Amino acid sequence: MIVQLRLSSIAAAVAGVALLFITGCQTPEPRPAGVGRGISFLVTPLYPHSFEITAGGSRLRDEHELREAWQKKALMVAGGHKFKITKPPVMHNNESDYAGMYGVPVLTRSVTGTIALLD
């Protein structure tokens, strides 16, 4: 009886952890060709045929590299359609309030801009 109770509680705990893991995972944005692994992307649809694109990484990435990655991602999001840049890419230096593993704030850099598809 005690063994069955322990096994069922262990099975329930494992199932709960697996459920949290599956629902907590987010599929990363596809990476354009020629963009390094240290750059991540976030694409947010704003209006019909309009997207906000953010390319970000650590502060080791310079502004030029992030702008190039943003342009490549904009071409990928447009998927061959003509588009215009409605909000030019703006660079942000970010510092987290959360002190990382070694007690030092996490420093990141990102470039954010908006495109609108024309056709």
C-alpha positions as CSV (number, residue, x, y, z in Angstrom):
1,M,0.0,0.0,0.0
2,I,2.8,2.4,0.9
3,V,4.8,1.5,-2.2
4,Q,1.8,2.1,-4.4
5,L,1.1,5.5,-2.8
6,R,4.8,6.5,-3.3
7,L,4.8,5.4,-6.9
8,S,1.6,7.2,-7.7
9,S,2.8,10.4,-6.0
10,I,6.1,10.1,-7.9
11,A,4.3,9.5,-11.2
12,A,2.1,12.6,-10.5
13,A,5.1,14.7,-9.8
14,V,6.9,13.6,-12.9
15,A,3.8,14.2,-15.0
16,G,3.5,17.7,-13.5
17,V,7.1,18.6,-14.2
18,A,6.7,17.3,-17.7
19,L,3.6,19.4,-18.3
20,L,5.3,22.5,-16.9
21,F,8.3,21.9,-19.2
22,I,6.2,21.4,-22.3
23,T,4.0,24.4,-21.7
24,G,6.9,26.6,-20.6
25,C,8.9,26.1,-23.7
26,Q,8.7,28.6,-26.5
27,T,9.8,27.9,-30.0
28,P,12.6,30.3,-31.0
29,E,12.2,32.5,-34.1
30,P,13.8,31.0,-37.2
31,R,17.2,32.5,-37.8
32,P,18.1,34.0,-41.2
33,A,21.1,32.6,-43.0
34,G,24.4,34.3,-41.9
35,V,23.2,35.4,-38.5
36,G,25.2,34.1,-35.5
37,R,23.7,32.0,-32.7
38,G,24.2,34.7,-30.1
39,I,21.5,36.9,-31.7
40,S,17.9,36.1,-30.9
41,F,14.7,37.5,-32.5
42,L,11.2,38.5,-31.4
43,V,8.6,39.2,-34.1
44,T,5.3,40.7,-33.0
45,P,2.4,41.2,-35.4
46,L,1.0,44.6,-34.9
47,Y,-1.7,45.3,-37.5
48,P,-2.7,43.3,-40.6
49,H,0.5,43.1,-42.6
50,S,2.7,45.0,-40.1
51,F,5.3,43.6,-37.8
52,E,7.6,44.8,-35.0
53,I,11.0,43.0,-35.2
54,T,13.6,42.9,-32.4
55,A,17.1,41.5,-32.8
56,G,19.0,41.2,-29.5
57,G,22.1,39.7,-27.9
58,S,24.7,40.5,-25.3
59,R,26.6,43.7,-25.3
60,L,29.4,41.9,-27.0
61,R,27.4,42.4,-30.2
62,D,27.9,45.8,-31.8
63,E,25.1,47.9,-33.2
64,H,26.2,47.3,-36.8
65,E,25.9,43.5,-36.4
66,L,22.5,43.8,-34.8
67,R,21.2,46.1,-37.5
68,E,22.4,43.7,-40.2
69,A,20.6,40.8,-38.4
70,W,17.5,43.0,-38.2
71,Q,17.5,43.7,-41.9
72,K,17.9,40.0,-42.7
73,K,15.1,39.1,-40.4
74,A,12.9,41.8,-42.0
75,L,13.5,40.2,-45.4
76,M,12.7,36.8,-44.0
77,V,9.4,38.0,-42.3
78,A,8.4,39.8,-45.6
79,G,8.8,36.4,-47.4
80,G,9.5,37.9,-50.8
81,H,6.8,40.6,-50.5
82,K,7.6,44.3,-50.9
83,F,7.7,46.2,-47.6
84,K,8.6,49.5,-46.1
85,I,10.2,50.4,-42.8
86,T,7.6,52.3,-40.9
87,K,9.7,52.7,-37.8
88,P,13.5,52.7,-38.4
89,P,15.5,50.3,-36.2
90,V,16.5,51.9,-32.9
91,M,19.3,50.5,-30.7
92,H,18.7,50.0,-27.0
93,N,21.3,49.1,-24.3
94,N,19.5,47.2,-21.5
95,E,20.5,46.3,-18.0
96,S,18.5,43.8,-15.9
97,D,17.6,44.4,-12.3
98,Y,18.2,40.7,-11.7
99,A,21.8,40.0,-10.8
100,G,22.8,36.9,-12.8
101,M,24.6,33.8,-11.6
102,Y,27.6,35.8,-10.3
103,G,25.7,38.7,-8.8
104,V,26.3,41.0,-11.8
105,P,23.4,42.6,-13.8
106,V,22.8,41.1,-17.2
107,L,23.8,43.5,-20.0
108,T,22.1,43.2,-23.4
109,R,21.7,45.2,-26.5
110,S,18.8,45.1,-29.0
111,V,17.6,46.8,-32.2
112,T,13.8,47.2,-32.7
113,G,12.0,48.5,-35.7
114,T,8.7,48.0,-37.6
115,I,7.9,47.0,-41.1
116,A,4.7,47.0,-43.1
117,L,4.0,44.8,-46.1
118,L,2.9,46.7,-49.2
119,D,1.4,43.9,-51.3
